[in-house]
Amino acid sequence: MKTDDLKSINVKALKRSLFYMDGLRNRDFFFGIPDSPPLLTYIYKRIVFGEMTLSRSTQQLIEEVFLGYVPQEERNSVHTPVKVEKMYGNSKYDAKNNVWISTLYLEMKNHSDDSFREFIADFKLPSFARVGGMELKIGKKWKQALLSDKKSAVWVYNMITRRTRRDPAILFYNESGLINLRVFPFGKREKRYMKIRLVHARPFVFEMKGRKLRLGDKDNSSLFKSVYELNARRVMPEPEYIFVIDNSINSAKKRELFRQTAEDYIRKNNINNAKIYFGNYKLVDSKNKDTKAEGGFYVGGLLRQIATLARWRKEAVAPVVVFVTDNEKHFVYGKGISDIKGLMLGTTGFYSLDPYLNLYEHSWEKPHIRKKIKHPEIKPVYVVDEGLIPDIYGNVLDGSEYYAVE
C-alpha cells in the first residue's frame, strides 16, 4: 500500500487564525447558541477566510486534528418530553434500479403541558441505505423538510427555531456517524406527523427510540439472483496488517515505544504481511525518520485514507488496521466512520494495540467502545473472475449477510 505524504500544515498560522476567531466570537449575539458562526471583521474575514465562517463544532474538530487539543465532553444534553407514539412503513421493490424504496411514517407527541418543545432522535443506516427525502405534515399538507449532511444546516435550524415561528424539521449526520432527526415546535400535548423515504439495496431492520421495523422482503431480494447468475465464489480474504503509530503531539516522546510495540506484536504472532506507518492527520511510511509529531491522532481521517486505497483493489485482501497507542481517548473520529464499513473488505471493525500487546476491537458503528480480543476476525466475501462484487454504492458485498451460498 502506498500513501501520498500530505504537505505539512502551517500549524502556527492556523493556531493564530483560530485564536483571533475566538477573540471575535460573540455568543450573546445569537442568544447564546454554542454553534453560532464566529463574527469576524470584514477585512479579516474576506482576506483570511474568503468570507466563509466556521461553526464552533467545526472549529473544535480542526483544533483536535491539527493542534492536538483533547476533545471535550459533550455539553448540556437536552431532555425532551416528545416521544414516538407510532412507527410503521411500507416497501416497494424497484426492479429497474435493483433497489428497495421504503416509506417510514412517524407519529410524535409532546407529553408535556409546555409549548415550543422539540423532538430529537438518533438512528443509523447500513452502508447500502440512503435517505431519499423527508416530509413534515403541516395542517393538512405534507411539506418538504430540510435534508442535509452539512453541519452548517444545524446552525440554520437553530436560527429558525429561536428567531421565527416556522415549522422546521432537519435531518443530518452528526459527529459519531449517526443520523440526527429534529422536529420543532410542538405545542402543548400536540401530535405531529412525519414520513421519511429510504432507498436501500437490501432488506434491513430500522431502529429508532427502541422501536424496530423490518423494511424490504429478503425472500424477494434480487441480490440472491445476482450472486448466483454471476457465478460468484465465496472466499475468505487474506489479512493485510496495517499498523498506524500514534504520531500526535500528545505522544511525541512515545513514538519509538509504539513502533517497538508493533514490531513485537508482528514477531510474536508470526505475521508476514504487515506494514507500519506514522499517523496524526496524515499517513506517512515509518521509514521516513524526519516525520515530526504534530496535531491530533485523527483516526477517522486515517481510516478514510486507508479505505480509499483499499477500495480499488481487485484481489481479496482484508485490511486489518491497528492503531498503536497508550491512550485511545485521544482518538479523533470527525464526522464518524460507520460509512467506511462497506469499503473495508472482510473486516468487522478496526483495532487498537497498547504497549502491553493487548489488542482491542472497535466496531464501525460504535468505535468509542472497545472489546479485548486475541486475534482479528476476518469475514468471507464474494468474488468473480473480474474481482470483488460491489453493491450499487460501490461497497463490497458482505458474505455473511443474506448472501451465504451453501
VOPAGU-2260 file (C-alpha; in pm, 1 decimal, decimal comma):
REM VOPAGU-2260
SITE   aa  ch    i         X         Y         Z
SITE  MET   A    0       0,0       0,0       0,0
SITE  LYS   A    1     135,8     340,0     -98,7
SITE  THR   A    2      41,3     673,4      50,4
SITE  ASP   A    3      83,8    1028,6     -68,7
SITE  ASP   A    4     259,3    1228,5     200,5
SITE  LEU   A    5      43,6    1535,1     264,5
SITE  LYS   A    6     225,5    1864,5     290,6
SITE  SER   A    7     268,3    1979,1     647,5
SITE  ILE   A    8      11,5    2224,4     772,5
SITE  ASN   A    9     135,3    2564,3     891,5
SITE  VAL   A   10      18,8    2497,9    1246,0
SITE  LYS   A   11     134,5    2834,4    1382,7
SITE  ALA   A   12     -64,7    3028,3    1123,8
SITE  LEU   A   13    -368,3    2807,4    1178,6
SITE  LYS   A   14    -348,3    2849,4    1555,7
SITE  ARG   A   15    -317,6    3226,6    1518,9
SITE  SER   A   16    -625,8    3243,5    1295,9
SITE  LEU   A   17    -835,2    3030,8    1530,6
SITE  PHE   A   18    -722,0    3236,1    1829,1
SITE  TYR   A   19    -826,2    3555,3    1651,2
SITE  MET   A   20   -1158,3    3395,0    1564,6
SITE  ASP   A   21   -1222,3    3307,9    1929,8
SITE  GLY   A   22   -1144,5    3664,1    2032,1
SITE  LEU   A   23   -1410,8    3799,9    1798,4
SITE  ARG   A   24   -1676,8    3539,2    1874,7
SITE  ASN   A   25   -1979,1    3695,3    2043,2
SITE  ARG   A   26   -2203,0    3421,1    2177,3
SITE  ASP   A   27   -2469,2    3656,5    2313,8
SITE  PHE   A   28   -2541,5    3798,2    1970,3
SITE  PHE   A   29   -2719,4    3477,9    1870,2
SITE  PHE   A   30   -2889,7    3416,1    2204,5
SITE  GLY   A   31   -2605,5    3207,0    2344,2
SITE  ILE   A   32   -2612,7    2935,3    2079,9
SITE  PRO   A   33   -2286,1    2734,8    2109,9
SITE  ASP   A   34   -2266,8    2658,6    1736,8
SITE  SER   A   35   -2320,0    3012,0    1612,1
SITE  PRO   A   36   -2068,1    3121,6    1343,7
SITE  PRO   A   37   -1777,8    3340,2    1452,8
SITE  LEU   A   38   -1813,3    3713,8    1399,0
SITE  LEU   A   39   -1508,0    3843,1    1216,3
SITE  THR   A   40   -1417,3    4185,4    1095,4
SITE  TYR   A   41   -1497,6    4229,3     728,4
SITE  ILE   A   42   -1135,4    4267,2     618,4
SITE  TYR   A   43   -1005,3    3970,0     818,9
SITE  LYS   A   44   -1294,4    3750,1     710,9
SITE  ARG   A   45   -1251,3    3840,0     346,7
SITE  ILE   A   46    -871,8    3809,1     325,7
SITE  VAL   A   47    -808,7    3512,2     555,5
SITE  PHE   A   48   -1126,6    3307,5     521,5
SITE  GLY   A   49   -1261,1    3418,2     184,6
SITE  GLU   A   50   -1576,9    3548,1     358,7
SITE  MET   A   51   -1654,4    3199,3     492,8
SITE  THR   A   52   -1735,0    3121,9     856,8
SITE  LEU   A   53   -1684,4    2821,6    1083,6
SITE  SER   A   54   -1927,1    2679,4    1336,4
SITE  ARG   A   55   -1785,6    2618,9    1683,3
SITE  SER   A   56   -1810,8    2240,3    1636,6
SITE  THR   A   57   -1613,2    2259,4    1310,5
SITE  GLN   A   58   -1351,2    2479,0    1474,4
SITE  GLN   A   59   -1322,3    2230,6    1761,3
SITE  LEU   A   60   -1263,0    1945,2    1515,0
SITE  ILE   A   61    -986,6    2145,5    1342,1
SITE  GLU   A   62    -824,5    2209,2    1680,6
SITE  GLU   A   63    -834,5    1838,5    1767,2
SITE  VAL   A   64    -697,3    1722,1    1429,7
SITE  PHE   A   65    -425,4    1979,2    1358,6
SITE  LEU   A   66    -341,8    2122,9    1702,5
SITE  GLY   A   67    -380,1    1808,5    1910,3
SITE  TYR   A   68    -633,0    1955,0    2153,2
SITE  VAL   A   69    -801,1    1690,5    2367,2
SITE  PRO   A   70   -1175,7    1651,6    2288,3
SITE  GLN   A   71   -1409,7    1797,9    2547,0
SITE  GLU   A   72   -1712,3    1625,6    2696,5
SITE  GLU   A   73   -2046,3    1683,9    2529,6
SITE  ARG   A   74   -2222,4    1994,4    2660,2
SITE  ASN   A   75   -2572,0    2024,7    2800,9
SITE  SER   A   76   -2762,4    1726,1    2665,4
SITE  VAL   A   77   -3123,9    1831,6    2618,4
SITE  HIS   A   78   -3412,6    1633,9    2769,2
SITE  THR   A   79   -3724,8    1629,7    2554,7
SITE  PRO   A   80   -4074,3    1509,1    2650,6
SITE  VAL   A   81   -4163,8    1448,9    2285,1
SITE  LYS   A   82   -4191,3    1074,9    2216,0
SITE  VAL   A   83   -4260,8     845,5    1919,4
SITE  GLU   A   84   -4621,0     723,1    1950,5
SITE  LYS   A   85   -4635,0     509,1    1635,5
SITE  MET   A   86   -4385,6     394,9    1371,4
SITE  TYR   A   87   -4487,9     199,7    1063,1
SITE  GLY   A   88   -4392,8     179,4     697,1
SITE  ASN   A   89   -4415,7      10,7     359,4
SITE  SER   A   90   -4162,9    -102,4      98,7
SITE  LYS   A   91   -4174,0    -134,5    -278,3
SITE  TYR   A   92   -3911,5    -301,7    -494,0
SITE  ASP   A   93   -3778,0    -105,1    -792,6
SITE  ALA   A   94   -3674,0    -381,0   -1034,6
SITE  LYS   A   95   -3532,7    -134,1   -1287,5
SITE  ASN   A   96   -3279,6      10,3   -1044,9
SITE  ASN   A   97   -3247,8    -301,2    -829,4
SITE  VAL   A   98   -3328,8    -117,5    -503,8
SITE  TRP   A   99   -3596,8    -104,2    -237,7
SITE  ILE   A  100   -3786,7     219,8    -177,5
SITE  SER   A  101   -3937,6     232,1     169,6
SITE  THR   A  102   -4153,9     498,9     331,0
SITE  LEU   A  103   -4131,8     531,3     707,3
SITE  TYR   A  104   -4417,3     701,3     894,6
SITE  LEU   A  105   -4368,3     858,6    1238,7
SITE  GLU   A  106   -4632,6     985,8    1478,5
SITE  MET   A  107   -4481,2    1200,6    1755,8
SITE  LYS   A  108   -4643,2    1355,1    2061,8
SITE  ASN   A  109   -4547,4    1617,7    2318,3
SITE  HIS   A  110   -4642,3    1467,0    2655,1
SITE  SER   A  111   -4587,7    1789,1    2849,7
SITE  ASP   A  112   -4803,5    2095,3    2907,4
SITE  ASP   A  113   -4524,8    2316,4    2774,4
SITE  SER   A  114   -4519,7    2461,1    2425,2
SITE  PHE   A  115   -4223,5    2500,7    2187,9
SITE  ARG   A  116   -4088,7    2154,2    2262,3
SITE  GLU   A  117   -3850,0    1975,1    2025,3
SITE  PHE   A  118   -3828,2    1614,4    1905,1
SITE  ILE   A  119   -3471,4    1479,4    1883,9
SITE  ALA   A  120   -3375,6    1127,0    1776,2
SITE  ASP   A  121   -3063,4     949,2    1651,0
SITE  PHE   A  122   -3065,9     646,3    1421,5
SITE  LYS   A  123   -2821,7     471,8    1192,2
SITE  LEU   A  124   -2849,1     323,6     846,0
SITE  PRO   A  125   -2642,1      41,9     694,2
SITE  SER   A  126   -2391,6     131,0     423,2
SITE  PHE   A  127   -2632,2      18,0     148,7
SITE  ALA   A  128   -2913,1     255,8     254,8
SITE  ARG   A  129   -2964,7     628,7     199,0
SITE  VAL   A  130   -3225,4     887,1     294,6
SITE  GLY   A  131   -3411,5     990,4     -19,6
SITE  GLY   A  132   -3641,3    1253,9     125,1
SITE  MET   A  133   -3838,9    1370,7     425,6
SITE  GLU   A  134   -4175,0    1545,6     472,5
SITE  LEU   A  135   -4346,2    1705,4     771,3
SITE  LYS   A  136   -4725,0    1738,2     789,0
SITE  ILE   A  137   -4827,8    2099,7     843,6
SITE  GLY   A  138   -5203,5    2137,9     869,7
SITE  LYS   A  139   -5345,7    1905,5     606,1
SITE  LYS   A  140   -5049,3    1927,7     368,8
SITE  TRP   A  141   -4713,6    1749,4     352,9
SITE  LYS   A  142   -4417,6    1987,1     325,3
SITE  GLN   A  143   -4058,4    1903,1     232,0
SITE  ALA   A  144   -3822,3    1914,5     530,9
SITE  LEU   A  145   -3453,7    2009,1     536,2
SITE  LEU   A  146   -3222,5    1720,0     448,7
SITE  SER   A  147   -2850,2    1788,1     480,9
SITE  ASP   A  148   -2518,3    1627,3     567,2
SITE  LYS   A  149   -2355,6    1964,9     635,0
SITE  LYS   A  150   -2311,4    2095,4     985,7
SITE  SER   A  151   -2398,4    2442,3     863,4
SITE  ALA   A  152   -2757,6    2320,7     836,2
SITE  VAL   A  153   -2766,5    2279,5    1213,4
SITE  TRP   A  154   -2691,7    2647,8    1255,1
SITE  VAL   A  155   -2967,7    2737,5    1006,7
SITE  TYR   A  156   -3207,3    2517,8    1203,4
SITE  ASN   A  157   -3106,5    2686,9    1529,5
SITE  MET   A  158   -3177,0    3026,3    1377,4
SITE  ILE   A  159   -3522,8    2914,8    1263,2
SITE  THR   A  160   -3625,0    2759,3    1594,1
SITE  ARG   A  161   -3511,1    3054,4    1801,0
SITE  ARG   A  162   -3599,1    3352,5    1586,5
SITE  THR   A  163   -3908,9    3259,5    1384,0
SITE  ARG   A  164   -4234,4    3067,3    1410,2
SITE  ARG   A  165   -4180,6    2848,5    1103,4
SITE  ASP   A  166   -4215,1    2470,2    1118,9
SITE  PRO   A  167   -3871,1    2327,2    1050,7
SITE  ALA   A  168   -3752,6    1969,6    1053,2
SITE  ILE   A  169   -3396,1    1872,3     979,2
SITE  LEU   A  170   -3204,8    1551,1     924,9
SITE  PHE   A  171   -2824,1    1546,3     924,4
SITE  TYR   A  172   -2518,8    1332,9    1005,5
SITE  ASN   A  173   -2372,6    1404,9    1348,1
SITE  GLU   A  174   -2018,6    1365,5    1484,2
SITE  SER   A  175   -2049,1     992,3    1558,9
SITE  GLY   A  176   -2176,5     897,8    1214,7
SITE  LEU   A  177   -2535,3     858,0    1333,1
SITE  ILE   A  178   -2820,8    1037,3    1159,1
SITE  ASN   A  179   -2986,6    1301,5    1373,9
SITE  LEU   A  180   -3352,6    1397,5    1330,1
SITE  ARG   A  181   -3501,8    1713,5    1483,7
SITE  VAL   A  182   -3856,2    1849,9    1462,2
SITE  PHE   A  183   -3978,2    2181,7    1609,7
SITE  PRO   A  184   -4206,4    2316,6    1750,6
SITE  PHE   A  185   -4454,4    2101,5    1943,2
SITE  GLY   A  186   -4737,6    2274,0    2125,2
SITE  LYS   A  187   -4899,3    2158,7    2448,6
SITE  ARG   A  188   -4992,7    1786,4    2412,8
SITE  GLU   A  189   -4959,1    1821,9    2035,7
SITE  LYS   A  190   -4918,1    1535,3    1787,3
SITE  ARG   A  191   -4717,7    1577,9    1468,5
SITE  TYR   A  192   -4659,9    1350,7    1171,0
SITE  MET   A  193   -4357,8    1286,3     950,1
SITE  LYS   A  194   -4258,9    1049,9     671,5
SITE  ILE   A  195   -3906,1     958,4     564,2
SITE  ARG   A  196   -3822,6     793,3     231,9
SITE  LEU   A  197   -3536,0     542,5     235,0
SITE  VAL   A  198   -3359,4     385,5     -63,8
SITE  HIS   A  199   -3175,9      61,4      13,6
SITE  ALA   A  200   -3014,5    -222,2    -179,8
SITE  ARG   A  201   -3102,9    -489,9      77,4
SITE  PRO   A  202   -3373,9    -551,2     336,7
SITE  PHE   A  203   -3284,8    -441,5     688,3
SITE  VAL   A  204   -3433,8    -365,1    1030,1
SITE  PHE   A  205   -3479,9       5,9    1102,3
SITE  GLU   A  206   -3446,3     111,3    1467,6
SITE  MET   A  207   -3538,1     435,9    1641,3
SITE  LYS   A  208   -3609,2     512,7    2007,0
SITE  GLY   A  209   -3626,9     142,5    2095,7
SITE  ARG   A  210   -3873,5      62,1    1814,5
SITE  LYS   A  211   -3789,9    -175,4    1529,0
SITE  LEU   A  212   -3935,3    -212,0    1180,4
SITE  ARG   A  213   -3830,2    -450,2     900,0
SITE  LEU   A  214   -3805,3    -275,8     564,3
SITE  GLY   A  215   -3797,6    -479,9     243,4
SITE  ASP   A  216   -3851,7    -852,9     199,3
SITE  LYS   A  217   -3535,1   -1061,8     199,2
SITE  ASP   A  218   -3713,3   -1350,7      23,5
SITE  ASN   A  219   -3768,7   -1133,7    -285,4
SITE  SER   A  220   -3429,5    -965,7    -293,2
SITE  SER   A  221   -3278,8    -987,1    -642,2
SITE  LEU   A  222   -2932,3    -984,8    -485,5
SITE  PHE   A  223   -2972,5   -1360,2    -430,1
SITE  LYS   A  224   -3028,2   -1392,9    -801,9
SITE  SER   A  225   -2739,1   -1167,5    -898,9
SITE  VAL   A  226   -2489,6   -1359,6    -686,1
SITE  TYR   A  227   -2584,4   -1690,2    -848,3
SITE  GLU   A  228   -2604,4   -1551,1   -1201,8
SITE  LEU   A  229   -2255,3   -1403,1   -1171,2
SITE  ASN   A  230   -2112,7   -1741,1   -1065,9
SITE  ALA   A  231   -1967,3   -1570,7    -762,4
SITE  ARG   A  232   -1732,2   -1755,5    -528,7
SITE  ARG   A  233   -1749,5   -1710,2    -152,9
SITE  VAL   A  234   -1391,2   -1677,8     -32,8
SITE  MET   A  235   -1200,1   -1588,5     281,2
SITE  PRO   A  236    -975,5   -1286,3     210,5
SITE  GLU   A  237    -613,0   -1281,7     322,4
SITE  PRO   A  238    -540,6   -1032,1     602,8
SITE  GLU   A  239    -302,2    -742,7     539,0
SITE  TYR   A  240    -193,3    -582,6     866,8
SITE  ILE   A  241    -157,9    -204,0     870,6
SITE  PHE   A  242      -7,4     -72,4    1194,3
SITE  VAL   A  243     -50,5     302,7    1248,5
SITE  ILE   A  244     178,5     450,5    1515,7
SITE  ASP   A  245      40,3     738,8    1722,1
SITE  ASN   A  246     246,0    1033,0    1595,3
SITE  SER   A  247      35,6    1308,7    1751,1
SITE  ILE   A  248     184,2    1591,2    1954,0
SITE  ASN   A  249      43,3    1433,7    2271,2
SITE  SER   A  250     253,8    1118,5    2216,4
SITE  ALA   A  251     572,0    1275,7    2077,2
SITE  LYS   A  252     800,8    1109,6    2333,6
SITE  LYS   A  253     645,7     764,6    2292,7
SITE  ARG   A  254     666,9     714,1    1917,5
SITE  GLU   A  255     959,9     473,8    1927,8
SITE  LEU   A  256     793,1     277,9    2209,1
SITE  PHE   A  257     482,7     236,7    1993,9
SITE  ARG   A  258     690,7     132,7    1691,9
SITE  GLN   A  259     863,3    -131,6    1902,8
SITE  THR   A  260     521,7    -246,8    2025,7
SITE  ALA   A  261     405,5    -303,7    1667,7
SITE  GLU   A  262     723,2    -492,4    1579,2
SITE  ASP   A  263     691,2    -710,5    1890,9
SITE  TYR   A  264     330,6    -794,8    1804,3
SITE  ILE   A  265     424,6    -883,4    1445,7
SITE  ARG   A  266     705,8   -1108,4    1565,7
SITE  LYS   A  267     501,5   -1273,8    1842,5
SITE  ASN   A  268     213,6   -1360,3    1606,8
SITE  ASN   A  269     429,8   -1461,4    1306,1
SITE  ILE   A  270     268,2   -1202,4    1077,7
SITE  ASN   A  271     423,6   -1195,3     731,3
SITE  ASN   A  272     209,4    -939,0     550,6
SITE  ALA   A  273     237,8    -617,9     754,7
SITE  LYS   A  274     323,1    -250,2     707,2
SITE  ILE   A  275     396,1      17,4     967,7
SITE  TYR   A  276     302,8     384,3     929,9
SITE  PHE   A  277     316,7     701,6    1138,4
SITE  GLY   A  278     -18,3     875,8    1176,9
SITE  ASN   A  279    -158,5    1206,7    1303,9
SITE  TYR   A  280    -368,5    1398,4    1049,7
SITE  LYS   A  281    -175,7    1224,9     769,7
SITE  LEU   A  282     -36,5     879,1     699,7
SITE  VAL   A  283     341,6     851,9     649,1
SITE  ASP   A  284     564,1     547,2     596,4
SITE  SER   A  285     753,6     469,1     917,7
SITE  LYS   A  286    1079,3     456,9     720,2
SITE  ASN   A  287    1059,4     835,9     697,3
SITE  LYS   A  288    1267,7     927,3    1004,1
SITE  ASP   A  289    1222,3    1301,6     951,8
SITE  THR   A  290     847,7    1292,5    1016,5
SITE  LYS   A  291     773,9    1501,0    1325,4
SITE  ALA   A  292     499,8    1453,3    1582,1
SITE  GLU   A  293     223,7    1711,7    1542,4
SITE  GLY   A  294    -151,8    1760,6    1558,1
SITE  GLY   A  295    -400,6    1511,6    1697,0
SITE  PHE   A  296    -448,7    1139,5    1633,7
SITE  TYR   A  297    -711,1    1172,4    1358,2
SITE  VAL   A  298    -821,9     809,6    1344,1
SITE  GLY   A  299   -1129,0     891,6    1132,9
SITE  GLY   A  300    -923,6    1062,5     862,2
SITE  LEU   A  301    -652,5     794,2     863,9
SITE  LEU   A  302    -913,1     520,1     820,3
SITE  ARG   A  303   -1059,4     707,7     524,4
SITE  GLN   A  304    -716,1     734,4     361,6
SITE  ILE   A  305    -665,1     360,8     403,0
SITE  ALA   A  306   -1020,0     277,4     287,5
SITE  THR   A  307    -977,9     488,6     -27,0
SITE  LEU   A  308    -665,5     295,6    -121,4
SITE  ALA   A  309    -828,6     -39,6     -40,4
SITE  ARG   A  310   -1144,6      33,2    -240,4
SITE  TRP   A  311    -986,4     -13,7    -583,0
SITE  ARG   A  312    -810,9    -342,7    -512,5
SITE  LYS   A  313    -938,1    -640,4    -707,5
SITE  GLU   A  314    -770,0    -910,3    -501,6
SITE  ALA   A  315    -940,7   -1047,0    -190,3
SITE  VAL   A  316    -723,5    -890,3      81,1
SITE  ALA   A  317    -869,1    -770,8     412,8
SITE  PRO   A  318    -704,6    -454,4     555,8
SITE  VAL   A  319    -658,5    -513,4     930,8
SITE  VAL   A  320    -592,4    -163,0    1067,1
SITE  VAL   A  321    -426,4    -147,8    1410,3
SITE  PHE   A  322    -367,9     186,3    1584,7
SITE  VAL   A  323     -79,6     166,0    1832,9
SITE  THR   A  324    -110,5     399,7    2132,4
SITE  ASP   A  325    -146,5     405,3    2509,5
SITE  ASN   A  326    -441,0     644,5    2518,8
SITE  GLU   A  327    -736,0     576,6    2289,7
SITE  LYS   A  328    -924,8     867,6    2447,3
SITE  HIS   A  329    -720,5    1092,7    2218,4
SITE  PHE   A  330    -874,8     930,7    1907,9
SITE  VAL   A  331   -1043,5    1190,5    1686,0
SITE  TYR   A  332   -1317,2    1049,8    1460,6
SITE  GLY   A  333   -1453,5    1361,5    1289,8
SITE  LYS   A  334   -1797,6    1307,0    1140,0
SITE  GLY   A  335   -1796,3     934,8    1218,7
SITE  ILE   A  336   -1674,1     622,5    1043,4
SITE  SER   A  337   -1976,7     392,7    1009,3
SITE  ASP   A  338   -1988,5     456,6     633,2
SITE  ILE   A  339   -1635,0     315,8     592,3
SITE  LYS   A  340   -1756,1     -35,9     671,9
SITE  GLY   A  341   -1854,0    -115,2     313,1
SITE  LEU   A  342   -1507,3     -23,2     183,7
SITE  MET   A  343   -1302,2    -233,3     426,6
SITE  LEU   A  344   -1328,6    -579,5     278,5
SITE  GLY   A  345   -1386,7    -868,7     516,5
SITE  THR   A  346   -1346,5    -666,9     836,4
SITE  THR   A  347   -1567,1    -628,1    1143,7
SITE  GLY   A  348   -1400,5    -305,5    1257,7
SITE  PHE   A  349   -1055,3    -168,3    1336,6
SITE  TYR   A  350    -819,1    -233,1    1628,4
SITE  SER   A  351    -602,4     -65,1    1889,0
SITE  LEU   A  352    -287,3    -207,7    2047,7
SITE  ASP   A  353    -133,0     -90,9    2375,7
SITE  PRO   A  354     234,1    -124,0    2485,5
SITE  TYR   A  355     146,1    -442,1    2679,0
SITE  LEU   A  356      42,2    -608,9    2350,0
SITE  ASN   A  357    -325,0    -607,2    2444,9
SITE  LEU   A  358    -539,1    -599,2    2129,6
SITE  TYR   A  359    -882,3    -433,1    2128,6
SITE  GLU   A  360   -1155,0    -436,0    1864,5
SITE  HIS   A  361   -1357,7    -122,9    1778,3
SITE  SER   A  362   -1671,8    -166,4    1567,2
SITE  TRP   A  363   -1752,1      63,5    1275,4
SITE  GLU   A  364   -2084,9     160,1    1433,3
SITE  LYS   A  365   -1962,5     227,0    1791,1
SITE  PRO   A  366   -1588,3     298,2    1768,4
SITE  HIS   A  367   -1570,6     450,7    2116,6
SITE  ILE   A  368   -1648,8     111,2    2271,7
SITE  ARG   A  369   -1360,7    -135,9    2269,0
SITE  LYS   A  370   -1350,3    -511,2    2334,9
SITE  LYS   A  371   -1037,0    -705,3    2422,7
SITE  ILE   A  372    -971,2    -991,7    2180,3
SITE  LYS   A  373    -695,3   -1237,7    2094,8
SITE  HIS   A  374    -697,5   -1214,3    1715,9
SITE  PRO   A  375    -876,4   -1004,8    1448,3
SITE  GLU   A  376   -1183,5   -1155,6    1283,9
SITE  ILE   A  377   -1193,9   -1189,1     905,1
SITE  LYS   A  378   -1526,3   -1241,9     724,3
SITE  PRO   A  379   -1592,1   -1409,5     385,2
SITE  VAL   A  380   -1682,3   -1206,5      74,9
SITE  TYR   A  381   -1794,4   -1273,3    -282,2
SITE  VAL   A  382   -1562,1   -1254,2    -581,1
SITE  VAL   A  383   -1594,4   -1318,3    -954,0
SITE  ASP   A  384   -1325,5   -1351,0   -1219,1
SITE  GLU   A  385   -1318,6    -971,4   -1263,4
SITE  GLY   A  386   -1264,0    -910,2    -892,0
SITE  LEU   A  387   -1480,0    -812,2    -597,2
SITE  ILE   A  388   -1856,8    -765,3    -629,4
SITE  PRO   A  389   -1964,0    -411,6    -532,8
SITE  ASP   A  390   -2319,9    -314,3    -445,8
SITE  ILE   A  391   -2495,5     -16,4    -606,2
SITE  TYR   A  392   -2298,3     226,0    -387,7
SITE  GLY   A  393   -1958,1      72,7    -464,4
SITE  ASN   A  394   -1937,8    -116,7    -136,1
SITE  VAL   A  395   -1822,6    -478,3    -130,9
SITE  LEU   A  396   -2095,4    -736,8     -75,3
SITE  ASP   A  397   -2053,8    -890,3     267,4
SITE  GLY   A  398   -2052,7   -1270,8     253,4
SITE  SER   A  399   -2219,8   -1305,3     592,3
SITE  GLU   A  400   -2543,1   -1107,9     541,5
SITE  TYR   A  401   -2819,5   -1259,7     323,9
SITE  TYR   A  402   -2560,6   -1396,7      80,5
SITE  ALA   A  403   -2449,3   -1734,8     211,7
SITE  VAL   A  404   -2411,0   -1972,0     -83,5
SITE  GLU   A  405   -2445,3   -2321,5      57,0
